[in-house]
Amino acid sequence: MYDIDSDKRLHNYKDADILKRLMHYAKPFVPAFVLTFFLMFISVAMALLEPFIIGLSIDSLTGTFTLISLPWLLAIFVASILLSAGFEYLQTMILQKTGQSIVYNIREEVFTHVETQDIEYFNKIATGKLVTRVANDTNTLNEMYTSVIVNVFKNLFTIVGILGAMYILNARLATLILGITPFIVVFSFVFRRFSRKAYRMVRANMSRVNGFLAEHLSGMKLVQIFNKEPEKHHEFDEKNQELRRSELRELLVFAIYRPTMYMLFMVSTIIIFFYGGLQVVAGTITVGVLVSFYNYLRRFFEPIQQLAEQFNIVQSAFASSERIFAILDAKPVVVDQPGAIELEDVKGAIEFKNVWFQYKEDEWVLKNVSFKVQAKESVAFVGATGAGKTTILALLTRNYDIQHGQILLDGIDITTIKIGSLRSFVGQMLQDVFMFSGSIRSNITLRDDSITDEEVKEACRYVNADKFVEKLPNQYDERVRERGNNYSAGQRQLISFARTLVHKPSIMILDEATANIDTETEELIQDSLKKMMNIGTMLIVAHRLSTIQHVDQIIVLQQGEILEKCSHQDLLKQKGHYYYLYKLQYEES
């Protein structure tokens, strides 16, 4: 399986490139960030006044400072606190709203991009990993936009402001404190290196756990049937242990960094009180200046520690960004060609001309397949498992592109048609009917408001779905649980028929749509199929040959090649491969 968490792929992203792309999402919100920066500067300026006012107040009490009375100092102090808090509140509210808007846009872009991927992409990537990208990883970015972008500048501005205030109070003490800065830079650089690696491992292991959960919760019925709970618990425990170990490594990195920074703070405090105390005794500075200097020192380390925490958030955001961009940079293989056309109408004539196709290199699934289907003709494909029946249907809707040959729709090469336009004229009814949570009505209309209630009821009557829907307490508004598990396989199939019919397709595809259906429901489905054959071209894959006797043409496939193609009666007269399959099923029944 293709691994979007592989280190080789993720290491292709440089920090500068990631930051540039993240800033691109913030570009529409520049006015909000400018206002936030303005509020931040005022808030920081007010906060920087507080230690200075405290020092003046102490000197006022000791009688060494008498220019301003103590009540006025207290009034200025309270005003600075209130102004700082008020601007902080406004800044936080603007940032949170802006961050949520940015993450909303990113989440929309990721989901929209995932929708454009081809089927092969979803076959290779675990659903749980994609869920982690769209939900968890995008949410991680919110903290970066709300806690980092502005606050990094706020903390840098605070550090510069504090250093300036220190030099104004006492240049010698400020120079001593500045001598500790290189140690802070070294420890931060080492921390950065290890924290990035730790965060990357946490996100990768979290994605693997989510992928395992999504897969096995969906398949829990099978796990219980085969009594594999202990084995699956062991597998989950291994992945969970890996996640736990990576999270502990992440905590260890930060647990070392924070005490190191605290140690540097305590060393700085000792230096301040030792040399500052000597200057107080010598009378070169006042007690108020020493107290102000200590408060500035304490505040000097606070933004540094916050920068470390914000760097923690940045590492988490960058690790998540790598995974998000890995999704966004994955381009679909099947895409619209330049100049692809929109179809206005489709009659339904289909032609395969010398088609060759392979999923894996040198393993041909279809070999030089050629056939024609006239408009509104019904054609069935039969053959052993792996003969290429379902592949033919998948190629018609360009779930995959062929390697050689040509597929024509009404004489037009399907590669010259826009994929969305092509698929809008094709309705598919599969063996495993997928139903969304909601109501029967929403599953038929797929939330298309242009489809009226009368059209829904008419489609259900046409395919015999009304016979059970109108007996339900809420009829068409009856609730559908996840995957439609509160309805039988036959009922889900009839709803899928109505869903296909109400969208008015020109071509209908049935891939084992009558398999695993009880006899009573099969009769309803067979009656529906006969009616639907009159609507447009119908392509059917069926193992039960009794269900396709009335189609216009039957194409018999074996190992990717066409053996026979004719009507049911003519194929029986030929006594070839189809005759053998039919006789075998007849004897079994």
C-alpha positions in Angstrom: 0.0 0.0 0.0 1.2 3.5 -0.9 2.4 5.2 2.3 1.7 8.9 2.5 3.6 8.9 5.9 6.9 7.7 4.5 9.9 9.7 5.6 11.3 9.8 2.1 8.3 11.6 0.8 7.8 14.0 3.8 11.5 15.0 3.8 11.0 16.6 0.4 9.3 19.5 2.1 11.6 22.3 3.3 10.7 24.5 6.2 10.8 27.6 4.0 8.5 26.0 1.4 6.0 24.9 4.1 6.0 28.4 5.7 5.5 30.0 2.3 2.5 27.8 1.6 1.0 28.4 5.0 1.4 32.1 4.6 -0.5 31.9 1.3 -3.6 30.7 3.2 -3.3 33.7 5.6 -2.9 36.2 2.7 -6.7 37.0 2.4 -6.7 37.9 6.2 -3.9 40.4 6.1 -6.1 43.3 7.4 -7.1 41.2 10.5 -3.4 40.4 11.2 -2.4 44.1 10.8 -5.0 45.1 13.3 -3.9 42.3 15.6 -0.3 43.5 15.3 -1.3 47.1 16.2 -3.2 45.9 19.3 -0.3 43.7 20.2 2.2 46.6 20.2 0.0 48.7 22.5 -0.5 45.7 24.8 3.2 45.0 25.0 4.0 48.7 25.6 1.6 48.8 28.5 3.0 45.6 30.0 6.6 47.0 29.8 5.6 49.9 31.9 4.5 47.8 34.8 8.0 46.8 36.2 9.2 50.4 35.9 6.2 51.7 37.8 6.7 49.1 40.5 10.3 50.3 40.9 9.2 53.9 41.1 6.6 53.0 43.8 9.3 51.3 45.9 11.6 54.3 45.6 8.7 56.5 46.5 8.0 54.6 49.7 11.7 54.7 50.7 11.8 58.4 50.0 14.4 58.2 47.2 11.8 59.2 44.6 9.4 62.1 45.2 8.5 63.5 41.8 5.2 61.6 41.6 3.1 60.6 44.5 2.3 57.0 45.2 -1.5 57.3 44.4 -0.7 58.6 41.0 1.7 55.7 40.4 -0.9 53.2 41.5 -3.5 54.8 39.2 -1.1 54.6 36.2 -0.2 51.0 37.2 -3.9 49.9 37.3 -4.6 51.8 34.0 -1.7 50.0 32.2 -3.0 46.6 33.5 -6.6 47.3 32.3 -5.5 48.6 28.9 -3.1 45.7 28.4 -5.8 43.2 29.3 -8.4 44.9 27.0 -6.1 45.0 24.0 -5.1 41.3 24.8 -8.8 40.3 24.7 -9.5 42.1 21.4 -6.3 40.5 19.9 -7.3 37.0 21.0 -10.8 37.3 19.6 -9.7 38.5 16.2 -6.9 35.9 16.1 -9.3 33.0 17.0 -11.9 34.0 14.4 -9.2 34.5 11.7 -7.5 31.2 12.6 -10.8 29.3 12.4 -11.5 30.9 9.0 -8.1 29.9 7.6 -8.4 26.3 8.8 -11.9 26.1 7.4 -10.5 27.1 4.0 -7.7 24.6 4.2 -10.1 21.8 5.3 -12.4 22.6 2.3 -9.4 22.6 -0.1 -8.2 19.2 1.2 -11.6 17.6 1.0 -12.3 19.0 -2.5 -8.9 17.8 -3.7 -9.5 14.3 -2.3 -12.8 14.2 -4.2 -10.9 14.8 -7.5 -8.6 11.7 -7.0 -9.2 8.6 -9.0 -10.2 5.2 -7.7 -6.7 3.8 -7.7 -5.7 6.5 -5.1 -8.3 5.3 -2.7 -7.4 1.7 -3.3 -3.8 2.4 -2.2 -4.4 4.7 0.9 -6.1 3.7 4.1 -9.3 5.6 4.8 -8.2 6.3 8.4 -5.1 8.2 7.2 -7.2 10.4 4.9 -9.6 11.1 7.8 -6.6 12.1 10.0 -5.5 14.6 7.3 -8.8 16.2 6.8 -9.8 16.4 10.4 -6.9 16.2 12.9 -4.0 17.6 10.9 -5.9 20.7 9.6 -7.1 21.4 13.2 -3.4 21.3 14.4 -2.8 24.3 12.1 -5.3 26.4 13.9 -3.0 26.7 16.9 -0.2 27.9 14.7 -2.3 30.7 13.1 -3.9 31.7 16.5 -0.9 31.2 18.9 2.2 31.5 16.8 2.1 34.0 13.9 1.4 37.1 16.0 2.7 35.8 19.4 6.1 35.1 18.0 6.5 38.7 17.0 4.9 39.8 20.3 7.5 37.8 22.2 10.4 39.1 20.1 9.2 42.6 20.5 8.9 42.0 24.3 12.4 40.6 24.5 13.8 43.6 22.6 11.7 46.0 24.7 12.9 44.4 28.0 16.6 44.5 26.9 16.1 48.2 26.1 14.5 48.9 29.5 17.3 47.0 31.2 20.0 49.1 29.5 18.2 52.2 30.5 18.1 51.1 34.1 21.7 49.7 34.3 23.9 49.0 31.3 26.4 46.8 33.3 23.7 44.4 34.6 22.1 44.3 31.2 25.4 43.3 29.6 25.9 40.5 32.1 22.4 39.1 31.3 23.1 39.4 27.6 26.1 37.1 28.0 23.7 34.2 28.8 21.9 34.7 25.5 24.3 32.5 23.4 23.5 29.5 25.7 19.8 30.1 25.1 20.3 30.1 21.4 22.4 26.9 21.5 19.9 25.0 23.6 17.0 26.2 21.4 18.8 25.0 18.3 19.4 21.6 19.7 15.8 21.5 20.9 14.5 22.4 17.5 16.4 19.5 15.8 15.1 16.8 18.1 11.6 18.2 18.5 10.9 18.2 14.8 11.8 14.5 14.5 9.7 13.6 17.5 6.7 15.5 16.2 7.0 13.8 12.8 7.0 10.4 14.4 4.0 11.2 16.6 1.9 12.3 13.6 2.9 9.3 11.5 2.1 6.8 14.3 -1.2 8.6 15.1 -2.1 8.3 11.4 -1.3 4.5 11.5 -3.5 4.0 14.6 -6.4 5.9 13.0 -6.0 3.9 9.8 -6.1 0.6 11.7 -9.1 1.7 13.7 -11.1 2.8 10.6 -10.4 -0.4 8.8 -11.1 -2.8 11.6 -14.1 -1.1 13.0 -15.7 -1.3 9.6 -14.7 -5.0 9.4 -15.5 -5.9 13.0 -18.2 -8.3 12.0 -15.7 -10.4 10.1 -13.2 -10.2 13.0 -15.8 -11.6 15.4 -17.1 -14.3 13.0 -13.5 -15.7 12.7 -12.8 -15.2 16.4 -9.8 -13.0 15.6 -10.3 -10.5 18.5 -7.0 -11.6 20.3 -4.9 -11.3 17.2 -6.4 -7.9 16.3 -6.0 -6.7 19.8 -2.3 -7.7 19.6 -1.9 -5.8 16.3 -3.6 -2.7 17.8 -1.4 -2.9 20.9 1.7 -2.9 18.8 0.6 0.3 17.0 -0.6 1.8 20.2 2.8 1.1 21.8 4.6 2.7 19.0 2.4 5.8 19.3 3.0 5.9 23.1 6.8 5.5 22.7 6.9 8.4 20.1 4.8 10.6 22.4 7.1 9.8 25.3 10.1 10.8 23.2 8.4 14.0 22.3 7.7 14.7 26.0 11.3 13.8 26.9 12.6 16.4 24.5 10.5 19.2 26.0 11.1 17.9 29.5 14.8 18.5 29.1 14.4 21.9 27.4 12.2 23.5 30.0 14.4 22.7 33.1 17.4 23.9 31.1 15.8 27.2 30.5 14.8 27.5 34.1 18.3 26.7 35.2 19.5 29.6 33.0 16.9 31.9 34.6 18.1 31.0 38.1 21.7 31.6 37.1 20.7 35.0 35.7 18.7 35.8 39.0 21.8 35.0 41.1 23.9 37.3 39.0 21.4 40.1 39.2 21.0 39.9 43.0 24.7 39.5 43.6 26.0 42.3 41.5 22.9 44.4 41.9 23.0 44.0 45.6 26.6 45.2 45.7 25.6 48.3 43.7 22.7 49.0 46.1 25.1 48.8 49.0 27.5 51.1 47.2 24.6 53.5 46.5 25.0 53.5 42.7 21.5 52.2 42.2 18.3 52.2 44.3 16.3 49.2 45.6 13.5 50.2 43.2 15.8 49.9 40.2 17.0 46.4 41.4 13.4 45.2 41.8 12.5 46.6 38.4 15.5 44.9 36.9 14.5 41.6 38.5 10.9 41.9 37.1 12.3 42.7 33.7 14.6 39.7 34.0 11.6 37.4 34.9 9.6 38.8 32.0 12.7 38.4 29.8 12.6 34.6 30.2 8.8 34.3 30.0 8.7 35.2 26.3 11.7 33.0 25.6 10.0 30.0 27.2 6.8 30.9 25.3 8.9 31.0 22.1 10.0 27.5 22.9 6.3 26.4 23.4 5.3 28.2 20.3 8.2 26.5 18.5 6.7 23.3 19.8 3.4 24.2 18.1 5.2 25.2 15.0 6.9 21.8 14.8 3.5 20.1 15.3 2.0 22.4 12.6 4.9 21.7 10.2 4.6 18.0 10.7 0.8 18.2 10.0 1.5 20.5 7.1 3.8 17.9 5.5 1.0 15.4 5.6 -1.6 17.8 4.3 0.6 19.0 1.4 1.4 15.3 0.6 -2.3 15.0 0.0 -2.7 18.2 -2.0 0.4 17.5 -4.1 -0.8 14.0 -5.1 -2.2 14.5 -8.6 -4.8 12.2 -10.0 -3.7 9.9 -12.9 -7.0 10.2 -14.7 -7.6 13.8 -15.6 -9.3 15.9 -18.2 -7.3 16.5 -21.4 -6.7 20.1 -22.6 -9.7 21.1 -24.6 -12.0 18.3 -23.2 -15.6 18.8 -24.2 -18.9 18.9 -22.3 -21.6 16.5 -23.6 -25.0 18.0 -24.2 -26.7 14.7 -25.0 -25.8 11.0 -25.1 -27.6 8.4 -27.2 -25.7 5.5 -25.6 -23.8 3.9 -28.5 -20.5 2.3 -27.1 -17.5 0.8 -28.9 -14.4 -0.8 -27.6 -11.6 -0.8 -30.3 -8.6 -3.1 -29.6 -8.5 -2.2 -25.9 -5.6 -3.3 -23.8 -5.5 -2.6 -20.1 -3.4 -3.6 -17.1 -3.5 -2.6 -13.4 0.1 -3.8 -12.9 2.9 -3.8 -15.5 2.9 -6.8 -17.7 -0.2 -8.3 -16.1 -2.8 -7.6 -18.8 -6.4 -7.8 -17.6 -7.9 -7.0 -21.1 -6.2 -8.1 -24.3 -7.3 -6.6 -27.6 -11.0 -6.4 -26.6 -13.3 -5.1 -29.3 -17.1 -4.9 -29.3 -20.0 -2.6 -30.2 -23.2 -1.8 -28.2 -25.9 0.1 -30.0 -27.9 2.9 -28.4 -30.5 1.5 -25.9 -29.2 -2.0 -26.4 -28.8 -4.3 -23.4 -25.6 -6.2 -23.1 -24.4 -8.7 -20.5 -20.8 -9.7 -19.7 -20.2 -13.2 -18.3 -17.2 -15.2 -17.5 -15.1 -16.5 -14.6 -13.8 -14.3 -11.8 -10.9 -12.2 -13.1 -12.0 -12.4 -16.7 -12.2 -8.6 -17.0 -16.0 -8.0 -16.8 -16.0 -5.3 -14.0 -12.9 -3.8 -15.5 -14.7 -3.1 -18.8 -17.4 -1.2 -16.8 -14.8 0.8 -14.8 -13.0 1.8 -18.0 -16.2 3.1 -19.6 -16.5 5.7 -16.8 -12.8 6.4 -16.8 -12.1 5.1 -13.3 -8.9 4.0 -15.1 -7.4 4.9 -18.4 -6.5 2.2 -21.0 -2.9 1.6 -22.2 -3.8 0.8 -25.8 -6.8 1.1 -28.1 -9.8 3.3 -28.0 -13.2 3.6 -26.2 -15.9 5.5 -28.1 -19.2 6.9 -26.8 -21.5 8.0 -29.6 -18.4 7.9 -31.8 -16.5 10.3 -29.5 -13.3 9.1 -27.8 -14.1 9.3 -24.1 -10.6 10.7 -23.3 -11.7 13.9 -25.1 -14.8 14.3 -22.9 -14.7 15.9 -19.5 -14.8 13.2 -16.8 -17.6 14.9 -14.9 -19.7 15.3 -18.1 -19.1 11.7 -19.0 -20.1 10.3 -15.7 -23.2 12.5 -15.5 -24.8 10.4 -18.2 -23.9 7.0 -16.6 -25.8 5.4 -13.7 -24.2 2.6 -11.8 -25.9 0.0 -9.6 -23.3 -2.2 -7.8 -23.6 -5.4 -5.8 -22.5 -3.7 -2.6 -24.9 -0.7 -2.3 -23.5 2.2 -0.3 -26.0 4.4 1.5 -25.3 7.5 3.4 -26.7 8.4 6.9 -29.8 10.5 6.4 -33.2 9.5 4.9 -34.4 7.4 2.0 -35.2 10.5 0.1 -31.7 12.0 0.6 -30.1 8.8 -0.5 -32.2 8.8 -3.7 -31.7 12.5 -4.6 -28.2 12.6 -3.1 -29.3 16.0 -1.8 -30.0 17.4 -5.2 -32.7 20.0 -4.5 -33.7 20.1 -8.2 -35.2 16.6 -7.9 -38.9 16.9 -6.7 -40.7 14.6 -4.3 -42.9 13.5 -7.2 -39.9 12.4 -9.2 -38.6 10.4 -6.2 -41.9 8.6 -5.8 -42.3 8.0 -9.5 -38.8 6.4 -9.7 -39.5 4.2 -6.7 -42.8 3.1 -8.3 -41.0 2.3 -11.5 -38.4 0.1 -9.9 -40.9 -1.4 -7.3 -39.1 0.2 -4.3 -42.4 1.8 -3.3 -43.8 -1.6 -2.2 -41.6 -1.5 0.9 -40.9 2.2 1.3 -44.5 3.2 1.6 -45.1 0.6 4.3 -42.5 2.3 6.6 -43.7 4.7 9.3 -42.1 7.8 7.8 -42.0 6.5 4.2 -39.5 8.4 2.2 -38.3 10.3 5.3 -37.5 7.1 7.1 -34.1 7.2 8.7 -31.1 5.5 7.1 -28.4 4.5 9.5 -24.7 4.3 8.7 -24.2 2.2 5.5 -27.9 1.5 5.4 -27.6 -1.4 7.8 -31.2 -1.1 8.9 -32.4 -2.3 5.5 -32.0 -5.7 3.7 -29.6 -6.1 0.8 -32.6 -6.3 -1.6 -34.2 -3.1 -0.2 -30.9 -1.3 -0.6 -30.6 -2.5 -4.1 -34.1 -1.2 -5.0 -33.2 2.1 -3.5 -30.1 2.2 -5.6 -32.2 1.5 -8.7 -34.4 4.5 -7.9 -31.4 6.6 -7.2 -30.0 5.8 -10.6 -33.3 6.3 -12.4 -34.1 9.7 -10.8 -30.9 11.1 -12.2 -32.0 10.2 -15.8 -28.9 8.4 -17.1 -28.4 7.5 -20.8 -26.3 4.4 -19.9 -26.9 2.1 -16.9 -24.4 -0.2 -15.4 -25.3 -3.2 -13.2 -22.3 -5.0 -11.6 -23.6 -8.1 -9.9 -26.6 -6.1 -8.8 -28.8 -9.2 -8.4 -26.3 -11.2 -6.4 -27.2 -12.3 -2.8 -30.8 -11.3 -3.2 -33.7 -13.4 -1.8 -36.2 -14.9 -4.3 -39.1 -12.6 -3.6 -36.9 -9.4 -4.0 -35.2 -10.9 -7.1 -38.6 -11.0 -8.8 -39.1 -7.3 -8.1 -35.6 -6.5 -9.3 -36.0 -8.6 -12.5 -39.3 -6.7 -13.2 -37.4 -3.4 -12.6 -34.6 -4.4 -14.9 -37.0 -5.2 -17.7 -38.6 -1.7 -17.4 -35.2 0.0 -17.1 -33.9 -1.7 -20.3 -36.3 0.5 -22.2 -34.8 3.7 -20.8 -31.3 3.6 -22.2 -28.2 1.5 -22.9 -27.7 -1.2 -20.2 -24.5 -3.0 -19.4 -24.8 -5.9 -17.0 -22.3 -8.2 -15.2 -23.9 -11.3 -13.8 -22.9 -14.7 -12.6 -26.5 -16.0 -12.5 -27.1 -16.6 -16.2 -30.9 -17.0 -15.6 -31.1 -13.2 -15.0 -29.7 -12.1 -18.4 -31.6 -14.3 -20.8 -33.6 -11.4 -22.2 -30.7 -9.0 -23.0 -29.9 -8.2 -26.7 -26.3 -9.4 -26.6 -24.2 -11.5 -24.3 -20.3 -11.2 -24.4 -18.4 -14.1 -22.9 -14.9 -13.3 -21.5 -12.1 -15.5 -20.5 -8.7 -14.3 -19.2 -9.2 -10.8 -20.7 -10.3 -12.0 -24.2 -13.7 -12.3 -25.9 -14.6 -15.9 -26.6 -18.2 -15.5 -27.8 -20.8 -12.7 -28.3 -24.3 -13.3 -29.4 -27.9 -13.6 -28.0 -28.7 -16.1 -25.3 -30.5 -18.6 -27.6 -27.8 -18.3 -30.3 -25.0 -19.0 -27.8 -26.8 -22.1 -26.5 -27.1 -23.3 -30.1 -23.4 -22.9 -30.6 -22.7 -25.1 -27.6 -19.5 -23.3 -26.8 -18.2 -21.9 -23.5 -21.5 -20.1 -22.6 -23.4 -23.3 -23.2 -21.1 -25.1 -20.8 -21.5 -22.4 -18.1 -25.3 -22.4 -18.5 -25.6 -26.1 -18.4 -23.4 -26.2 -15.3 -25.6 -23.7 -13.5 -28.8 -25.4 -14.7 -27.6 -28.8 -13.3 -26.6 -27.1 -10.0 -30.1 -25.5 -9.6 
